[in-house]
Amino acid sequence: MKTIKIIIERNEDGFWGYAENEKAIVGGGDTVQECKQDILDCIETLKELNDDDKPGFLEKSYELIYKFDTASLLNYYKGIFTNSALERITGINQKQIQHYASGHRNPRLEQRLKIESALHNLGKELLAVEL
């Protein structure tokens, strides 16, 4: 199965997404959700092209993986994760997290990996929950 990595970044107009490893896949919107939907719409449009112009990945199974810059990720999930909650699971000070979310500061690689790892661990923990 082919993995298509979609990079989502925040800009002054909203959010912009593009495929890192495939041509012609782009999308944008005021929110991350609108950006993701625009990318899916773009892929649907590519499927309608004639066979000579259609990208090869459409002939096989594929999955989309979304990669965020830190500010975009923190803003996208700000209604779910408070800075306090993020501090608890990452060990990064709330004030520093707010700087990352606002884009005033960019986290070092070590800090980005700490955030990513904490979110992945939380996801694994939630997947193991039964009610």
N, C-alpha and C positions, 0 to 999 in steps of 0.2 A: 504494500500500500504506500502510495506517495504521500509525503507530508509537505504541505504548503504552509510556510511560515508567513503569517500576516503581521506586519509591524503597524502598531497603532500609536500615533503621536498626537499630542495636543498642539494646536497653533492658535493664532489670534481669532480665527473664524470658527473654531470648534475642534473637530477631530478628523484626522486624515489617516487612511490606511492603505497599505500597498503590500504586494507579495514580494518577499525578499528573493525567492527562488523561482518565480514564474513571471513572464511578461504579461502586460495588459490587465492585471488584476489590481484595481484601485477602487477606492470609495471614500466618502466623506459624509459628515453630518454634524449637527449641533451637539449630539451626544455620542457616546461610544456605541450604544445600541443602534442608533441611526447609521453610524459608520459601518458597523458589522452587516446591517441589512443591505446597505448600498453595495458592499463587497459581494454579498450573495446574489444581488440583482445583477451585478457585473458578470459573475460567473454564469448565470442563467442566459444573459445576452450572448456570451461567448459560445454557449451550447447551440445557439441558433445560427451560428455562422456556417457557411458551407464547409465541406470536409477539408478543402485545401487550406482554409484559413483557421480552422479550429485547432486550438492548442492540444498537443498530444496527451497531456495529463487527463483530459476529459474522457479519454477512451478507457482509462483504468480506474480503479477505486482510489480515492484520495481522502485525506482529512485535513482540516484547517486547524492550525495552531496559532494562537494569538500571542504576540509578544508586545508588551507595553513598555513605554518609558515610565520611570517611577512616578512622575507627577500625574500622568494620565491614569495609571493604575490606582493610585491613592484617591484621585478625584472620582473615578468611576465607582469605587466601592465606599465612598465616604458616608453614604447612607446606611451602610451595613457595619463598617468598622469605624469606631471612634478612634481618635488619636490615643486615648487612654487604653483602649483594647489592643491597639497595635503595639503600644509600649509594653504591655503585659506579655504578648506572645513573641515579640522580637528582641526586647531588652533595649530598644532605642528610645531615647528620651522623646516625650510628646512634642516638645518645642522643635526638636530636630525633624521629626516627622512632618510637622506643619511646614517647615522650611522646604522640605522635599515636595510636599503636596502643592505648595504655591509656586514652585519652580524657582524660588529665590536661591536655592542651593541644589546642586546635583550630588547625590550620594556617591561615595567611592564604591568601587566594585565590591569590597568586603561588606558594606552596608546593604547594597542591592541584593547580594546573595543571602544575607541574613533575613531580609524581608521575604524574599522568594522562598527560602527554606521554611520559615515560620508558617507561611501560608500553605505550602505543600503539606507540612506536618499536620496542620489543622484540618486540611481536606482529608487526609488519610484517617485521622481520628474520627471525623464525622462519617466517613464511609463505613466505619466499623460499628456505628451506633445502630441498635435495633430498638424499636418501640413496640 
